[in-house]
Amino acid sequence: MQDQLRISQGRRFIARPVRFGAVVAFWLSLVGSPATATEIPYALQGSGPGCIDDWIVSAHQLTCCGDAAEAVEQLQIWHREPGGWVRYGYSAFIAAIASDVPVTIYIHGIFATVESATRESDNLFRKVGAGLPPFRGIVWLWPSDYQFGVSFRDQVDRALAHGQLQAACLATIIRSVELSTPVNLVGHSLGCDIVGATLHRLATAGIGVTDCTRRRMLQALLLAPTIERCSLWPGGEFSGALSQVDRLLVTYNPEDVALLAYEQIHQGAALGLHGLPPPTQPEQALKLLQINAHPAVGVRHTPYVYFESPLVAPLLRSFLSDPIVADVRPAVRRSADRTCTSSPAVIAVVGSDWPR
């Protein structure tokens, strides 16, 4: 069966012996996140309502393999309503988000609890997305909790193994909503693995973009992605991803402490550490915006440093709502060009300016 998933062998970085110092560095880079939603230290323009609808979709109960059509029925879905959180079935959820209002799905990184992941999404949707045209916010919860007594390498491998069924469920949801509903995927750290796998599955399973005259607007944002550096290019693990998106933004940081530690544990170059290499064909870069976020966020890996940065966060905003309705796509390009020429804080990589 096409939707019956199996754990791919040899599809990930080859493991090295784990260094205790690398594990400590990775863990310390993730802690210190605020206990409550923070005040964004900059002013954002816009008078729109921003996030008008809050959803939680929990896939914690899913295994690492299975049938996607059956798995989506097992998802635990909640909707924020005036009286509190209300449980929804899958069919009711799909019916509720069927409209022209964009849907933005946030996929958290590893070692995020339910509480921390919902705090992250609240900051992204309510703070960074403040003043934007209306959009629905969905936080996707996947099994990434830290397990005491289990090696760091094994926990990363477990998270990667779960990514395939998670991606199959996300692809099924995207296929199920109306074509008129724009979809934005925002991944952080290992959550980017699920984003990449979702887009690739849309391309290869025949359920994504096949007719350019009948397609939805689909954008993706990869924050500090813990995926292989060349995975988006032809021959890579997620080589079909770019065919499914209108735009894709990648942030990388050569001094990211967590990703530096990650590379000591797993062989291979992480995209979030090195950025995408030059494309083999120039047209491959037309949908891409890539920024070196290190001068703006320092060495931290936590998503909050991106949400709170007055230089990075404005670039993220156009990936939360509909960029055509919001009229922010030109602003993103102007901002990217400006930071290239007049500000060393964020270097946008466009055209032929690619990291080597």
PyMOL commands that set and color helices and strands:
alter all, ss='L'
color gray80, all
select helices_A, chain A and resi 20-30+68-74+90-96+114-128+152-176+191-204+241-244+257-265+271-274+282-285+294-297+304-307+313-317+323-326+329-341
alter helices_A, ss='H'
color red, helices_A
select strands_A, chain A and resi 51-58+76-81+84-88+103-107+135-141+183-188+218-223+247-252+288-292+347-349
alter strands_A, ss='S'
color yellow, strands_A
deselect
rebuild
show_as cartoon
